[in-house]
Amino acid sequence: MDFLSPATWADALAAKAEHRDAVPIAGGTDVMVELNFDRRRPAALLDLTRIPELSTHGTDGELIRIGAGVPYARVITELGKRLPGLAQASRTVGSPQIRNRGTIGGNLGSASPAGDAHPPLLAAGALVELASVEGTRRVPIGDFFTGPKKSVLGPDELIAAVLLPPAPGPQQFAKVGTRNAMVIAVCSVAVALDAERRTIGTGIGSAAPTPVRAPDGEALSADLPWETRGELPELLARRFGELVAAAASPIDDVRGTAAYRRKALSVLGRRTLTWAWDEYRKGTA
């Protein structure tokens, strides 16, 4: 196995163009597990830890741009106030050691339906920035995933960054797992309220071949008492949970049955919308 360790972004893209079967590695929290269990034996590893551009975040117009190498721990501490949904999801990832190493870009690169960062990115309408020696393109997060652990990422492309707006309203994330710590989600739900546009953004994880949204649930935004900031009608909250569950297509596996996932999604959908709405009522958004 070859080990490629470029020092610049241009060199990294050139190396990927020349070695298209090379597997990128930064935090290594997914890749090393596969290597240790001999599930994967790539011809080469492409080390991205020396690329400074990947470990920074900033603004790009009205969007926040997070380099693919920014770890979960920094999302929590440095971006938590502006991206609360993504920060909440980041807090549920593994142990402190994993949060210090694991990256948003790595989560996207693995394209697992159970990726914790995916639901809040979907709910927020994020863009994924992909780059190659041929140029750069930005893909809406909803178009990025194509199947279980599959994406539109080309063989000569690397994930450069993810871009999303600062939270325009309350955001919430919740997941169910077999234990409280270091758990892969049985299912997860993210909700993002846009107080100005009066919309609901949704994201569902670990309950379909890819992370998905709940468009019918989002349509209930028209029935929310935005103007008066009144209480969330209980029937509406329950209906929202039902529509979140209906948007999924779960399977039975070692972590849970399809029936359990649907029930859990209904509960998580109702709870996350209720929490977000309660926050909206108390705030000035």
Beta strands, then each sheet from edge to edge (+ up, - down):
strand 1: 2-4
strand 2: 23-25
strand 3: 44-47
strand 4: 57-60
strand 5: 63-67
strand 6: 127-132
strand 7: 135-140
strand 8: 145-147
strand 9: 150-151
strand 10: 158-164
strand 11: 171-176
strand 12: 187-194
strand 13: 199-205
sheet 1: 1+ 3+ 2+
sheet 2: 4+ 5- 10+ 6- 7+
sheet 3: 8+ 9-
sheet 4: 11+ 12- 13+
end
